[in-house]
Amino acid sequence: MMLRSPQPRSSEKAGRSAIGSKFVVGGRRLPSVLSKRGFAITDFPPPVPRDDYDVPAPAPVPVDPWALDGVQRTRPPFNRTAIWGFVLACVGLVVFGFVGALATALCGRALRTIRRTGARGRGLAIAGMCIGLIDFVFYAIGRFYLG
């Protein structure tokens, strides 16, 4: 909010103090007193320290999505086929060749198994399929078009 002074009075024009003058804040006139530095000091009392400060409650414990009915269970293991497919896809980027097609096939098999069993590793299987497919496409381009 911007403080602005109303039209100066004749006493203010003569160089007298602006003590007791009114300031307009947001369209309302507030009684105030100017300090020596020119800042408005309002007639509000200072804040009172509170002794009845309530300590906030501790944050709730995060819920494990695998803990159904409040019973803590272990998470399912990663699908090993997904891991091997991802590793083969990454190796295929360096080696080039038919390794990308093998990695894509392994990751596809892993995705079917993950859907059926609920094991972890779906992201690895999808990433392995994408990388293996890109690897195989580069292999095919290099083999058949570049000689």
N, CA, C and O of each residue as an XYZ file, in Angstrom:
588
protein
N       0.842     -1.172      0.000
C       0.000      0.000      0.000
C       0.887      1.235      0.000
O       1.958      1.271      0.606
N       0.416      2.197     -0.675
C       1.196      3.420     -0.785
C       0.636      4.465      0.160
O      -0.568      4.723      0.161
N       1.494      5.062      0.957
C       1.079      6.129      1.864
C       1.242      7.456      1.139
O       2.273      7.721      0.522
N       0.232      8.264      1.220
C       0.373      9.586      0.643
C      -0.264     10.583      1.606
O      -1.255     10.293      2.275
N       0.318     11.720      1.649
C      -0.174     12.752      2.547
C      -1.229     13.581      1.835
O      -1.084     13.857      0.644
N      -2.294     13.989      2.530
C      -3.278     14.874      1.911
C      -2.681     16.259      1.701
O      -1.504     16.485      1.981
N      -3.451     17.132      1.235
C      -2.979     18.491      0.990
C      -2.356     19.074      2.262
O      -2.935     18.955      3.342
N      -1.197     19.694      2.145
C      -0.560     20.246      3.348
C      -1.379     21.386      3.947
O      -1.996     22.184      3.242
N      -1.356     21.426      5.266
C      -2.061     22.491      5.979
C      -1.190     23.736      5.996
O      -0.009     23.697      5.649
N      -1.783     24.809      6.395
C      -1.035     26.067      6.450
C       0.079     25.986      7.486
O       1.125     26.612      7.317
N      -0.140     25.197      8.592
C       0.898     25.068      9.618
C       2.074     24.271      9.088
O       3.213     24.525      9.480
N       1.819     23.290      8.186
C       2.891     22.484      7.617
C       3.673     23.292      6.591
O       4.875     23.092      6.420
N       2.984     24.207      5.909
C       3.677     25.035      4.932
C       4.657     25.968      5.611
O       5.686     26.326      5.039
N       4.340     26.356      6.814
C       5.188     27.291      7.531
C       6.387     26.603      8.146
O       7.203     27.264      8.790
N       6.527     25.264      7.965
C       7.676     24.561      8.487
C       7.431     23.929      9.838
O       8.367     23.421     10.456
N       6.218     23.946     10.304
C       5.924     23.331     11.588
C       5.853     21.823     11.447
O       5.800     21.313     10.328
N       5.851     21.107     12.543
C       5.828     19.653     12.563
C       4.487     19.131     12.051
O       3.452     19.785     12.186
N       4.534     17.915     11.450
C       3.323     17.287     10.929
C       2.709     16.340     11.951
O       2.007     15.403     11.573
N       2.957     16.566     13.230
C       2.416     15.695     14.266
C       0.904     15.851     14.301
O       0.379     16.965     14.326
N       0.218     14.725     14.301
C      -1.225     14.741     14.369
C      -1.895     14.812     13.007
O      -3.123     14.837     12.929
N      -1.129     14.846     11.952
C      -1.751     14.894     10.628
C      -2.298     13.523     10.272
O      -1.985     12.526     10.923
N      -3.102     13.485      9.252
C      -3.734     12.243      8.837
C      -3.113     11.783      7.538
O      -2.769     12.595      6.679
N      -2.966     10.425      7.394
C      -2.446      9.837      6.167
C      -3.546      9.001      5.527
O      -4.390      8.426      6.214
N      -3.520      8.944      4.199
C      -4.511      8.183      3.461
C      -3.863      6.875      3.040
O      -2.839      6.873      2.358
N      -4.471      5.747      3.454
C      -3.986      4.422      3.097
C      -5.141      3.675      2.482
O      -6.125      3.374      3.158
N      -5.028      3.371      1.193
C      -6.082      2.619      0.532
C      -7.426      3.326      0.563
O      -8.464      2.668      0.639
N      -7.427      4.630      0.508
C      -8.673      5.382      0.491
C      -9.198      5.728      1.872
O     -10.180      6.463      1.980
N      -8.569      5.219      2.950
C      -9.010      5.526      4.309
C      -7.987      6.439      4.971
O      -6.791      6.358      4.689
N      -8.452      7.280      5.826
C      -7.558      8.181      6.551
C      -7.235      7.556      7.906
O      -8.133      7.198      8.668
N      -5.957      7.432      8.188
C      -5.520      6.849      9.448
C      -4.801      7.903     10.271
O      -3.988      8.661      9.741
N      -5.097      7.958     11.579
C      -4.335      8.892     12.408
C      -2.933      8.336     12.623
O      -2.770      7.150     12.909
N      -1.931      9.180     12.487
C      -0.561      8.731     12.661
C       0.313      9.900     13.065
O      -0.092     11.062     13.018
N       1.512      9.557     13.459
C       2.502     10.549     13.849
C       3.750     10.278     13.040
O       4.162      9.125     12.914
N       4.352     11.292     12.499
C       5.579     11.110     11.730
C       6.759     11.036     12.683
O       6.860     11.823     13.624
N       7.645     10.092     12.435
C       8.868     10.019     13.216
C       9.867     11.005     12.624
O       9.559     11.704     11.658
N      11.047     11.059     13.198
C      12.065     11.984     12.721
C      12.549     11.620     11.318
O      13.013     12.487     10.577
N      12.443     10.343     10.951
C      12.899      9.918      9.627
C      11.805     10.017      8.571
O      12.073      9.773      7.394
N      10.606     10.361      8.949
C       9.544     10.540      7.987
C       8.658      9.325      7.804
O       7.781      9.345      6.940
N       8.849      8.257      8.585
C       8.007      7.075      8.475
C       6.765      7.266      9.330
O       6.811      7.904     10.381
N       5.660      6.705      8.866
C       4.414      6.820      9.612
C       4.409      5.817     10.757
O       4.673      4.632     10.551
N       4.112      6.284     11.945
C       3.976      5.423     13.114
C       2.509      5.428     13.484
O       1.985      6.457     13.912
N       1.845      4.317     13.332
C       0.409      4.262     13.602
C       0.146      4.122     15.088
O       1.067      3.936     15.883
N      -1.112      4.213     15.448
C      -1.502      4.164     16.851
C      -1.780      2.752     17.343
O      -2.391      2.588     18.399
N      -1.349      1.723     16.607
C      -1.600      0.358     17.016
C      -0.611     -0.051     18.102
O       0.545      0.372     18.072
N      -1.056     -0.883     19.077
C      -0.121     -1.323     20.129
C       0.895     -2.317     19.570
O       0.653     -2.931     18.531
N       2.029     -2.478     20.250
C       3.026     -3.446     19.774
C       2.513     -4.875     19.952
O       1.644     -5.111     20.790
N       3.027     -5.821     19.189
C       2.573     -7.208     19.332
C       2.943     -7.773     20.697
O       4.004     -7.472     21.242
N       2.059     -8.591     21.233
C       2.258     -9.198     22.547
C       2.778    -10.625     22.335
O       2.179    -11.391     21.580
N       3.896    -10.994     22.999
C       4.378    -12.369     22.848
C       3.390    -13.352     23.469
O       2.811    -13.096     24.525
N       3.214    -14.472     22.792
C       2.264    -15.487     23.257
C       3.007    -16.608     23.969
O       4.006    -17.128     23.472
N       2.502    -16.966     25.131
C       3.065    -18.098     25.869
C       2.321    -19.390     25.554
O       2.801    -20.476     25.879
N       1.157    -19.281     24.925
C       0.342    -20.460     24.671
C       0.568    -21.005     23.255
O      -0.350    -21.544     22.636
N       1.785    -20.859     22.757
C       2.113    -21.345     21.413
C       2.040    -22.867     21.390
O       2.687    -23.545     22.187
N       1.247    -23.386     20.469
C       1.097    -24.832     20.344
C       2.180    -25.395     19.441
O       2.448    -24.861     18.365
N       2.790    -26.462     19.883
C       3.794    -27.134     19.070
C       3.055    -27.894     17.972
O       2.113    -28.635     18.255
N       3.481    -27.711     16.705
C       2.766    -28.410     15.631
C       2.915    -29.923     15.758
O       3.917    -30.430     16.263
N       1.908    -30.611     15.294
C       1.918    -32.077     15.350
C       2.987    -32.614     14.411
O       3.255    -32.006     13.374
N       3.600    -33.735     14.749
C       4.611    -34.294     13.853
C       3.986    -34.728     12.529
O       2.802    -35.057     12.458
N       4.806    -34.718     11.492
C       4.320    -35.098     10.164
C       3.907    -36.563     10.173
O       4.524    -37.382     10.853
N       2.868    -36.890      9.420
C       2.449    -38.298      9.384
C       3.489    -39.172      8.703
O       4.203    -38.726      7.805
N       3.562    -40.401      9.137
C       4.508    -41.356      8.570
C       4.024    -41.728      7.175
O       2.848    -42.053      7.008
N       4.908    -41.690      6.154
C       4.449    -42.057      4.815
C       3.982    -43.512      4.771
O       4.563    -44.397      5.399
N       2.936    -43.718      4.022
C       2.342    -45.049      3.937
C       2.995    -45.810      2.791
O       3.091    -45.304      1.673
N       3.433    -47.002      3.073
C       4.011    -47.855      2.050
C       2.868    -48.431      1.221
O       1.949    -49.020      1.791
N       2.892    -48.282     -0.112
C       1.778    -48.791     -0.901
C       1.639    -50.308     -0.839
O       0.588    -50.852     -1.180
N       2.692    -50.989     -0.407
C       2.621    -52.446     -0.315
C       2.121    -52.910      1.044
O       1.912    -54.105      1.255
N       1.929    -51.969      1.969
C       1.440    -52.334      3.298
C      -0.082    -52.223      3.320
O      -0.622    -51.162      3.632
N      -0.756    -53.284      2.999
C      -2.208    -53.298      3.006
C      -2.700    -53.740      4.381
O      -2.110    -54.619      5.009
N      -3.760    -53.135      4.829
C      -4.358    -53.446      6.132
C      -3.383    -53.219      7.284
O      -3.496    -53.863      8.327
N      -2.426    -52.309      7.103
C      -1.495    -51.980      8.167
C      -0.396    -52.995      8.391
O       0.420    -52.811      9.295
N      -0.340    -54.055      7.611
C       0.689    -55.076      7.773
C       1.829    -54.761      6.815
O       1.618    -54.639      5.608
N       3.017    -54.632      7.346
C       4.178    -54.316      6.518
C       4.618    -55.562      5.759
O       4.943    -56.585      6.362
N       4.624    -55.468      4.450
C       5.058    -56.588      3.622
C       6.295    -56.181      2.839
O       6.573    -54.994      2.673
N       7.022    -57.155      2.368
C       8.195    -56.853      1.555
C       7.751    -56.563      0.131
O       6.742    -57.089     -0.338
N       8.514    -55.723     -0.548
C       8.199    -55.399     -1.931
C       8.599    -56.557     -2.820
O       9.533    -57.291     -2.497
N       7.909    -56.732     -3.934
C       8.277    -57.826     -4.839
C       9.642    -57.558     -5.467
O      10.023    -56.399     -5.630
N      10.372    -58.587     -5.816
C      11.713    -58.396     -6.381
C      11.637    -57.914     -7.831
O      10.592    -57.984     -8.479
N      12.775    -57.425     -8.316
C      12.869    -57.043     -9.717
C      12.813    -58.282    -10.594
O      13.259    -59.357    -10.193
N      12.275    -58.129    -11.771
C      12.246    -59.203    -12.748
C      13.637    -59.300    -13.372
O      14.130    -58.333    -13.951
N      14.262    -60.455    -13.253
C      15.628    -60.619    -13.741
C      15.707    -60.549    -15.260
O      16.716    -60.104    -15.808
N      14.658    -60.980    -15.942
C      14.650    -60.903    -17.402
C      14.673    -59.456    -17.863
O      15.312    -59.138    -18.866
N      13.986    -58.574    -17.148
C      13.998    -57.151    -17.485
C      15.391    -56.564    -17.290
O      15.859    -55.763    -18.100
N      16.047    -56.972    -16.209
C      17.404    -56.477    -15.952
C      18.348    -56.936    -17.054
O      19.123    -56.134    -17.575
N      18.294    -58.217    -17.417
C      19.185    -58.741    -18.457
C      18.877    -58.123    -19.819
O      19.794    -57.857    -20.596
N      17.624    -57.896    -20.110
C      17.272    -57.246    -21.371
C      17.811    -55.828    -21.450
O      18.309    -55.406    -22.494
N      17.713    -55.082    -20.333
C      18.247    -53.722    -20.302
C      19.761    -53.720    -20.458
O      20.314    -52.896    -21.188
N      20.434    -54.647    -19.769
C      21.901    -54.731    -19.873
C      22.303    -55.068    -21.306
O      23.230    -54.463    -21.844
N      21.615    -56.028    -21.932
C      21.940    -56.388    -23.320
C      21.684    -55.217    -24.268
O      22.441    -55.025    -25.220
N      20.649    -54.444    -24.031
C      20.375    -53.282    -24.879
C      21.486    -52.246    -24.757
O      21.895    -51.653    -25.755
N      21.976    -52.026    -23.539
C      23.079    -51.071    -23.349
C      24.367    -51.587    -23.980
O      25.121    -50.807    -24.562
N      24.628    -52.885    -23.875
C      25.812    -53.466    -24.520
C      25.664    -53.371    -26.037
O      26.647    -53.137    -26.740
N      24.451    -53.550    -26.544
C      24.206    -53.478    -27.974
C      24.501    -52.116    -28.562
O      24.811    -52.013    -29.748
N      24.412    -51.061    -27.756
C      24.757    -49.727    -28.246
C      26.232    -49.629    -28.597
O      26.604    -48.886    -29.504
N      27.075    -50.370    -27.889
C      28.520    -50.327    -28.122
C      28.920    -51.342    -29.185
O      29.746    -51.044    -30.049
N      28.346    -52.528    -29.128
C      28.768    -53.631    -29.986
C      28.120    -53.539    -31.366
O      28.756    -53.883    -32.362
N      26.894    -53.091    -31.445
C      26.063    -53.132    -32.651
C      25.960    -54.571    -33.135
O      26.827    -55.401    -32.860
N      24.941    -54.835    -33.822
C      24.726    -56.187    -34.290
C      23.339    -56.660    -33.931
O      22.415    -55.865    -33.759
N      23.210    -57.941    -33.822
C      21.905    -58.544    -33.575
C      21.537    -58.513    -32.091
O      20.472    -58.998    -31.710
N      22.392    -57.957    -31.265
C      22.153    -57.924    -29.811
C      20.911    -57.095    -29.487
O      20.192    -57.426    -28.544
N      20.638    -56.018    -30.245
C      19.473    -55.166    -29.997
C      18.169    -55.922    -30.158
O      17.233    -55.722    -29.383
N      18.097    -56.802    -31.173
C      16.881    -57.589    -31.370
C      16.690    -58.581    -30.228
O      15.565    -58.801    -29.778
N      17.775    -59.179    -29.761
C      17.698    -60.108    -28.635
C      17.237    -59.376    -27.363
O      16.420    -59.896    -26.603
N      17.768    -58.167    -27.144
C      17.371    -57.373    -25.969
C      15.897    -56.988    -26.052
O      15.192    -57.019    -25.044
N      15.430    -56.627    -27.239
C      14.019    -56.268    -27.405
C      13.121    -57.459    -27.103
O      12.083    -57.310    -26.459
N      13.512    -58.629    -27.560
C      12.719    -59.836    -27.300
C      12.699    -60.170    -25.807
O      11.650    -60.509    -25.260
N      13.866    -60.073    -25.145
C      13.914    -60.347    -23.701
C      13.042    -59.367    -22.916
O      12.328    -59.760    -21.993
N      13.107    -58.100    -23.292
C      12.316    -57.093    -22.566
C      10.824    -57.274    -22.817
O      10.019    -57.032    -21.917
N      10.439    -57.691    -24.016
C       9.035    -57.972    -24.284
C       8.528    -59.130    -23.440
O       7.419    -59.086    -22.908
N       9.354    -60.167    -23.321
C       8.988    -61.304    -22.471
C       8.887    -60.874    -21.005
O       8.000    -61.315    -20.274
N       9.817    -60.003    -20.590
C       9.791    -59.514    -19.205
C       8.534    -58.693    -18.931
O       7.948    -58.800    -17.854
N       8.114    -57.874    -19.896
C       6.894    -57.089    -19.697
C       5.674    -57.976    -19.506
O       4.830    -57.691    -18.657
N       5.572    -59.039    -20.277
C       4.444    -59.965    -20.108
C       4.481    -60.620    -18.730
O       3.448    -60.764    -18.076
N       5.672    -61.014    -18.294
C       5.807    -61.643    -16.974
C       5.476    -60.647    -15.856
O       4.827    -61.004    -14.873
N       5.923    -59.408    -16.012
C       5.668    -58.385    -14.989
C       4.173    -58.119    -14.870
O       3.660    -57.980    -13.759
N       3.464    -58.046    -16.000
C       2.012    -57.848    -15.948
C       1.312    -59.002    -15.246
O       0.340    -58.798    -14.519
N       1.802    -60.194    -15.462
C       1.161    -61.382    -14.889
C       1.454    -61.526    -13.397
O       0.554    -61.852    -12.623
N       2.711    -61.288    -12.979
C       3.113    -61.540    -11.592
C       3.109    -60.302    -10.707
O       3.064    -60.437     -9.484
N       3.153    -59.106    -11.276
C       3.208    -57.887    -10.462
C       4.596    -57.582     -9.946
O       4.738    -56.812     -8.996
N       5.631    -58.165    -10.545
C       7.000    -57.896    -10.119
C       7.408    -56.485    -10.534
O       6.722    -55.833    -11.321
N       8.522    -56.031     -9.998
C       9.045    -54.714    -10.349
C       9.936    -54.832    -11.573
O      10.338    -55.933    -11.949
N      10.251    -53.683    -12.204
C      11.147    -53.660    -13.337
C      10.477    -53.291    -14.640
O      11.058    -53.465    -15.711
N       9.256    -52.781    -14.559
C       8.542    -52.414    -15.783
C       9.270    -51.305    -16.530
O       9.360    -51.348    -17.757
N       9.790    -50.316    -15.815
C      10.524    -49.215    -16.443
C      11.791    -49.695    -17.130
O      12.131    -49.238    -18.221
N      12.491    -50.629    -16.475
C      13.699    -51.196    -17.094
C      13.350    -51.940    -18.376
O      14.070    -51.844    -19.370
N      12.249    -52.677    -18.355
C      11.849    -53.437    -19.541
C      11.475    -52.504    -20.692
O      11.844    -52.756    -21.839
N      10.751    -51.436    -20.393
C      10.368    -50.494    -21.444
C      11.596    -49.786    -21.999
O      11.729    -49.638    -23.213
N      12.499    -49.347    -21.116
C      13.723    -48.683    -21.565
C      14.577    -49.644    -22.385
O      15.137    -49.248    -23.407
N      14.686    -50.899    -21.952
C      15.457    -51.890    -22.699
C      14.873    -52.148    -24.076
O      15.612    -52.332    -25.044
N      13.528    -52.164    -24.169
C      12.897    -52.352    -25.478
C      13.202    -51.186    -26.411
O      13.515    -51.390    -27.584
N      13.111    -49.968    -25.890
C      13.372    -48.780    -26.725
C      14.820    -48.740    -27.181
O      15.092    -48.521    -28.361
N      15.749    -48.948    -26.262
C      17.173    -48.906    -26.611
C      17.516    -50.046    -27.558
O      18.259    -49.843    -28.518
N      16.990    -51.239    -27.308
C      17.258    -52.383    -28.184
C      16.699    -52.169    -29.580
O      17.328    -52.554    -30.566
N      15.519    -51.556    -29.675
C      14.930    -51.279    -30.982
C      15.759    -50.260    -31.752
O      15.999    -50.426    -32.947
N      16.194    -49.210    -31.070
C      17.055    -48.207    -31.711
C      18.367    -48.849    -32.161
O      18.850    -48.577    -33.260
N      18.938    -49.695    -31.317
C      20.177    -50.394    -31.664
C      19.979    -51.260    -32.906
O      20.824    -51.251    -33.802
N      18.892    -51.997    -32.972
C      18.645    -52.879    -34.110
C      18.389    -52.081    -35.390
O      18.826    -52.484    -36.468
N      17.683    -50.947    -35.278
C      17.439    -50.109    -36.457
C      18.762    -49.564    -36.995
O      18.973    -49.563    -38.208
N      19.641    -49.109    -36.132
C      20.954    -48.628    -36.585
C      21.766    -49.766    -37.209
O      22.480    -49.557    -38.189
N      21.656    -50.951    -36.647
C      22.357    -52.107    -37.213
C      21.830    -52.407    -38.621
O      22.608    -52.658    -39.541
N      20.499    -52.378    -38.776
C      19.899    -52.679    -40.082
C      20.283    -51.617    -41.113
O      20.594    -51.952    -42.257
N      20.266    -50.354    -40.724
C      20.663    -49.286    -41.634
C      22.111    -49.447    -42.056
O      22.442    -49.324    -43.235
N      22.967    -49.722    -41.091
C      24.391    -49.903    -41.399
C      24.645    -51.142    -42.238
O      25.529    -51.137    -43.095
N      23.915    -52.160    -42.016
C      24.147    -53.431    -42.714
C      23.654    -53.378    -44.167
O      24.361    -53.800    -45.083
N      22.454    -52.865    -44.368
C      21.841    -52.962    -45.702
C      22.020    -51.715    -46.563
O      22.032    -51.821    -47.789
N      22.159    -50.530    -45.952
C      22.256    -49.323    -46.753
C      23.689    -48.827    -46.902
O      24.034    -48.253    -47.935
N      24.515    -49.033    -45.909
C      25.880    -48.542    -45.985
C      26.861    -49.619    -46.442
O      28.030    -49.327    -46.692
N      26.399    -50.842    -46.551
C      27.186    -51.927    -47.127
C      28.079    -52.524    -46.163
O      28.813    -53.455    -46.494
